[in-house]
Amino acid sequence: MELGGLHHVSSITGHVGRNVAFYTEVLGLRLVKKTVNQDDVAAYHLFYADKWGHAGTDVTFFDWEGMAPHRPHAGEISATALRVPGRAALETWVERFDDHGVPHGPIGERAGRAVLPFVDLEGQRLELVDDSTDNPGVQPGDAWDRGPVPAAWGIRGLAGITITAKNLGPTERVLTEVLGFRKVGEDVEEGHRVVRFEVGPGGPGAAVRVIERPDVRSGIFVGAGGVHHAAFRTPTSEEHAAWRERVAAAGLQVTPVIDRYYFKSIYFREPGGVLFEIATDGPGFAVDEDAEHLGETLALPPFLEPNRREIEANLKPIEPVALGTRG
């Protein structure tokens, strides 16, 4: 039994219109599912992904208008990396970010791969990673080919996450002894210890970095522009149930299996403070919508469908904001 890599990363937005504009019009991702937060149906839950909404390509957002801005702390997912096909793609992205006024750093190199750091409109820290080496890791998704970004250099999935931890030890033990990650490298960045882990096929799509920062305050509050949780992949309901037993046996507080309709989930918080999820690959987003028309209307799982009228009445229409370009 082995995790297949990242499934999705879920964050918080305080301005859903600007969020939709940035992730679809600037990053060129496809909005593959427009639904609601099943634990708070007054809020949207938006899923952006590759052309088909494959597991391992999703970045998702809970729409909590008025949420205070996120303040970085130890015990959080402090960066999300997205994969693109080659260094030349990164150079093209630099030009695009400059055209759209997106703050970004220079292209650098980390563990043999080119990396371009940037932030979204709410300050969430993101990275684009060149995944075109001999070890491709998880099979990449198919970049969306009907948006403003050509598929030839578009985003095709999650590459990895970075965790900031006050103390590496407890987080490392959960990753390696419970979740089956393996340590693949260690570096020092700006004076801080950074340990790299991979699971399953390794490489992009299966990578977790942990930065040890004893100097940073701890916390678990996630505001707008922060990452709420990261989910890892498992292929079947049977393995998913077995993962729940494994996590519980390790002494971690884990939820019952929750049927989210598009996948099944369990949630638990590792000792450093980061909320993890394990989710099944399927059945996927085409279970209730035609694959050609994903995300075009409000989708509700069957157990919420009887309440559609009330739910829709409490949701504000999403009005994407024109972001414009420079020059």
C-alpha positions as CSV (number, residue, x, y, z in Angstrom):
1,M,0.0,0.0,0.0
2,E,1.6,3.3,-1.2
3,L,0.3,6.8,-1.7
4,G,0.4,7.9,-5.3
5,G,1.4,11.5,-4.7
6,L,-0.6,14.7,-4.2
7,H,-4.3,14.7,-4.9
8,H,-5.1,18.3,-4.4
9,V,-4.2,21.4,-2.4
10,S,-7.1,23.5,-0.9
11,S,-6.7,27.2,0.0
12,I,-8.9,30.1,1.1
13,T,-10.0,33.1,-0.9
14,G,-11.7,36.2,0.4
15,H,-12.6,37.5,-3.1
16,V,-14.0,34.8,-5.3
17,G,-14.3,36.9,-8.4
18,R,-10.7,37.9,-8.4
19,N,-9.7,34.4,-7.6
20,V,-11.6,33.0,-10.7
21,A,-10.0,35.7,-12.8
22,F,-6.5,35.0,-11.7
23,Y,-6.5,31.2,-11.8
24,T,-8.4,30.9,-15.1
25,E,-7.3,34.1,-17.0
26,V,-3.7,34.5,-15.8
27,L,-2.7,30.9,-14.9
28,G,-4.9,29.4,-17.6
29,L,-6.3,26.6,-15.4
30,R,-9.7,25.1,-16.1
31,L,-12.5,25.6,-13.6
32,V,-13.6,22.0,-13.5
33,K,-16.0,22.1,-10.6
34,K,-18.1,24.8,-9.2
35,T,-19.8,23.5,-6.1
36,V,-20.1,24.4,-2.4
37,N,-18.2,23.6,0.7
38,Q,-20.0,20.6,2.0
39,D,-19.4,21.7,5.6
40,D,-20.5,25.3,4.9
41,V,-22.9,25.4,2.0
42,A,-23.0,29.2,2.1
43,A,-19.5,29.2,0.6
44,Y,-18.4,28.1,-2.9
45,H,-15.8,25.4,-3.3
46,L,-14.0,25.9,-6.6
47,F,-11.7,23.3,-8.2
48,Y,-9.1,24.4,-10.9
49,A,-7.3,21.6,-12.7
50,D,-6.0,20.3,-16.0
51,K,-8.2,19.6,-19.0
52,W,-10.0,16.7,-17.5
53,G,-9.8,17.4,-13.8
54,H,-7.5,14.6,-13.1
55,A,-6.5,13.8,-9.5
56,G,-3.1,15.3,-8.8
57,T,-3.8,18.5,-10.8
58,D,-6.3,20.3,-8.6
59,V,-5.9,23.5,-6.7
60,T,-9.1,24.3,-4.9
61,F,-10.5,27.2,-2.9
62,F,-13.0,27.8,-0.2
63,D,-14.8,31.1,-0.7
64,W,-15.0,32.8,2.7
65,E,-15.6,36.5,2.0
66,G,-14.3,38.8,4.7
67,M,-11.7,36.4,6.0
68,A,-8.7,38.1,7.5
69,P,-5.5,37.9,5.4
70,H,-3.3,35.0,6.1
71,R,-0.3,35.5,8.4
72,P,2.6,33.1,7.8
73,H,3.5,30.8,10.7
74,A,5.2,27.5,11.5
75,G,2.9,24.6,11.1
76,E,1.6,25.5,7.7
77,I,1.9,24.7,4.0
78,S,3.9,27.7,3.0
79,A,4.2,27.2,-0.8
80,T,2.5,25.1,-3.5
81,A,4.4,24.1,-6.6
82,L,2.8,23.6,-10.0
83,R,4.5,21.7,-12.9
84,V,5.2,23.0,-16.4
85,P,7.0,21.3,-19.3
86,G,10.5,22.7,-19.4
87,R,12.7,25.7,-18.5
88,A,11.7,27.4,-21.7
89,A,8.1,27.4,-20.4
90,L,9.3,29.1,-17.2
91,E,10.9,31.9,-19.3
92,T,7.6,32.4,-21.1
93,W,5.8,32.5,-17.8
94,V,8.2,35.3,-16.6
95,E,7.1,37.4,-19.6
96,R,3.4,36.6,-18.9
97,F,3.7,37.5,-15.2
98,D,5.4,40.8,-16.1
99,D,2.6,41.5,-18.6
100,H,0.0,40.9,-15.9
101,G,1.8,42.6,-13.0
102,V,2.2,39.3,-11.1
103,P,4.9,39.6,-8.4
104,H,7.6,36.9,-8.9
105,G,11.2,36.1,-8.2
106,P,13.9,35.1,-10.7
107,I,14.1,31.6,-12.1
108,G,16.3,29.6,-9.8
109,E,17.3,26.0,-9.4
110,R,16.5,23.5,-6.6
111,A,17.4,19.9,-6.5
112,G,18.3,19.9,-10.2
113,R,15.0,21.6,-11.4
114,A,14.3,25.1,-12.5
115,V,11.8,26.9,-10.2
116,L,10.0,30.2,-10.6
117,P,8.4,31.6,-7.4
118,F,5.4,34.0,-7.5
119,V,2.4,35.0,-5.5
120,D,-1.3,35.3,-6.4
121,L,-3.6,38.3,-5.8
122,E,-4.0,37.5,-2.1
123,G,-0.3,36.8,-1.4
124,Q,-0.4,33.0,-1.6
125,R,3.0,31.7,-2.3
126,L,3.2,29.6,-5.4
127,E,6.0,28.2,-7.7
128,L,6.2,26.9,-11.2
129,V,8.6,23.9,-11.5
130,D,10.2,22.4,-14.7
131,D,9.2,18.8,-14.7
132,S,11.0,17.8,-17.9
133,T,13.9,15.8,-16.4
134,D,14.6,12.0,-16.7
135,N,12.6,11.3,-13.6
136,P,9.1,12.7,-14.5
137,G,7.5,11.4,-11.3
138,V,3.7,11.2,-11.4
139,Q,2.3,11.2,-14.9
140,P,1.4,14.8,-15.6
141,G,-2.0,16.0,-16.5
142,D,-3.1,17.6,-19.8
143,A,-2.9,21.4,-19.7
144,W,-6.1,23.1,-20.6
145,D,-6.1,23.9,-24.3
146,R,-9.1,26.3,-24.5
147,G,-7.9,29.1,-22.3
148,P,-5.6,32.0,-22.6
149,V,-2.4,30.0,-22.0
150,P,-1.2,27.7,-24.8
151,A,-1.1,24.1,-23.7
152,A,2.5,23.8,-25.0
153,W,3.7,25.6,-21.9
154,G,0.7,25.4,-19.6
155,I,0.3,24.2,-16.1
156,R,-0.2,20.4,-16.0
157,G,-0.6,19.5,-12.4
158,L,0.8,19.7,-8.9
159,A,4.6,19.3,-8.4
160,G,4.8,19.5,-4.6
161,I,4.2,21.4,-1.4
162,T,6.5,23.1,1.1
163,I,5.8,22.9,4.8
164,T,7.2,25.3,7.4
165,A,7.8,23.4,10.7
166,K,9.0,24.7,14.0
167,N,10.6,21.3,14.7
168,L,11.3,18.9,11.8
169,G,11.2,15.7,13.9
170,P,7.4,15.2,14.5
171,T,6.5,16.1,10.9
172,E,9.2,13.9,9.5
173,R,8.0,10.9,11.6
174,V,4.5,11.2,10.2
175,L,5.7,11.5,6.7
176,T,8.1,8.6,6.8
177,E,6.7,6.2,9.4
178,V,3.0,6.7,8.8
179,L,2.6,7.9,5.2
180,G,5.5,6.0,3.6
181,F,7.5,9.0,2.3
182,R,11.2,8.6,1.9
183,K,13.9,11.2,2.6
184,V,15.6,12.1,-0.7
185,G,17.8,15.1,0.1
186,E,18.7,17.8,2.5
187,D,19.8,21.4,1.9
188,V,20.3,24.7,3.6
189,E,18.3,27.7,2.3
190,E,18.9,31.2,3.7
191,G,20.4,29.6,6.8
192,H,17.5,27.2,7.4
193,R,17.5,23.4,7.2
194,V,15.3,22.0,4.3
195,V,14.6,18.3,4.0
196,R,13.0,16.8,0.8
197,F,10.7,13.8,0.8
198,E,9.0,11.8,-2.0
199,V,6.4,9.1,-2.1
200,G,5.3,6.6,-4.7
201,P,6.8,7.3,-8.0
202,G,8.7,10.3,-6.6
203,G,9.5,13.5,-8.5
204,P,7.0,16.1,-9.5
205,G,3.5,15.3,-8.2
206,A,4.9,13.4,-5.2
207,A,7.2,15.8,-3.4
208,V,7.1,17.4,0.0
209,R,9.7,19.8,1.3
210,V,10.0,20.7,5.0
211,I,11.7,23.9,6.1
212,E,12.7,23.9,9.8
213,R,12.1,27.3,11.3
214,P,12.3,27.3,15.1
215,D,12.4,31.1,15.0
216,V,8.9,31.4,13.5
217,R,5.8,31.5,15.7
218,S,3.5,28.5,15.6
219,G,-0.2,28.7,14.6
220,I,-3.0,26.9,12.9
221,F,-5.2,29.8,11.7
222,V,-5.4,30.0,7.9
223,G,-6.7,33.3,6.4
224,A,-7.3,34.5,2.9
225,G,-4.3,33.7,0.8
226,G,-3.3,30.7,3.0
227,V,-3.4,26.9,2.4
228,H,-6.1,25.1,4.3
229,H,-4.8,21.5,3.7
230,A,-3.1,19.2,1.3
231,A,-4.5,15.8,0.1
232,F,-2.6,12.7,-1.0
233,R,-3.8,10.1,-3.4
234,T,-4.9,6.5,-3.0
235,P,-6.5,4.5,-5.9
236,T,-9.3,2.5,-4.3
237,S,-11.9,2.7,-1.5
238,E,-10.4,-0.4,0.0
239,E,-6.9,1.1,0.3
240,H,-8.5,4.3,1.5
241,A,-10.1,2.5,4.4
242,A,-6.8,0.8,5.2
243,W,-5.1,4.2,5.3
244,R,-7.6,5.3,7.9
245,E,-6.8,2.3,10.1
246,R,-3.0,3.0,9.6
247,V,-3.3,6.6,10.6
248,A,-5.5,5.8,13.6
249,A,-3.1,3.1,14.7
250,A,-0.3,5.7,14.8
251,G,-2.2,7.6,17.4
252,L,-3.3,10.5,15.2
253,Q,-6.8,11.9,15.5
254,V,-8.4,11.0,12.1
255,T,-12.0,11.6,10.9
256,P,-14.3,8.8,9.7
257,V,-14.3,8.2,6.0
258,I,-16.3,11.0,4.4
259,D,-17.9,10.5,1.0
260,R,-17.4,13.8,-0.9
261,Y,-19.2,12.2,-3.9
262,Y,-16.3,13.1,-6.3
263,F,-13.9,11.3,-4.0
264,K,-13.7,9.9,-0.5
265,S,-11.7,11.6,2.2
266,I,-10.2,11.3,5.6
267,Y,-8.5,14.2,7.5
268,F,-5.9,14.4,10.3
269,R,-3.5,17.0,11.6
270,E,0.2,16.1,11.9
271,P,1.9,17.1,15.1
272,G,3.5,20.2,13.6
273,G,0.0,21.6,12.8
274,V,-0.5,20.9,9.1
275,L,-3.9,19.4,8.1
276,F,-3.6,16.4,5.8
277,E,-6.2,14.6,3.8
278,I,-6.1,11.3,2.0
279,A,-8.5,11.1,-0.9
280,T,-9.5,8.5,-3.5
281,D,-8.6,9.1,-7.1
282,G,-12.2,8.6,-8.2
283,P,-14.9,8.7,-9.2
284,G,-13.9,12.1,-10.3
285,F,-15.6,15.3,-11.5
286,A,-17.3,13.8,-14.6
287,V,-19.6,11.7,-12.4
288,D,-22.3,14.4,-12.6
289,E,-21.3,16.6,-15.5
290,D,-20.3,16.0,-19.1
291,A,-16.5,16.2,-19.4
292,E,-16.8,18.9,-22.1
293,H,-18.8,21.2,-19.8
294,L,-17.2,20.8,-16.4
295,G,-17.5,23.7,-14.0
296,E,-20.0,25.7,-16.1
297,T,-22.9,25.4,-13.6
298,L,-23.3,24.9,-9.9
299,A,-22.9,21.2,-9.2
300,L,-24.3,19.6,-6.0
301,P,-23.8,16.1,-4.8
302,P,-27.0,14.1,-4.5
303,F,-27.3,14.5,-0.7
304,L,-27.4,18.3,-1.2
305,E,-29.5,18.4,-4.4
306,P,-32.9,18.6,-2.4
307,N,-31.6,21.8,-0.9
308,R,-30.5,23.4,-4.2
309,R,-33.0,26.3,-4.1
310,E,-32.0,27.4,-0.6
311,I,-28.3,26.9,-1.3
312,E,-28.4,28.9,-4.5
313,A,-30.4,31.7,-2.8
314,N,-27.5,32.1,-0.3
315,L,-24.7,32.2,-2.8
316,K,-23.6,35.4,-4.5
317,P,-23.1,35.1,-8.3
318,I,-19.5,34.9,-9.2
319,E,-18.4,37.9,-11.2
320,P,-14.8,37.5,-12.4
321,V,-12.8,40.8,-12.2
322,A,-10.9,42.1,-15.3
323,L,-7.3,42.1,-14.2
324,G,-5.8,43.8,-17.2
325,T,-2.2,43.8,-18.4
326,R,0.7,46.1,-18.4
327,G,2.1,47.9,-21.4
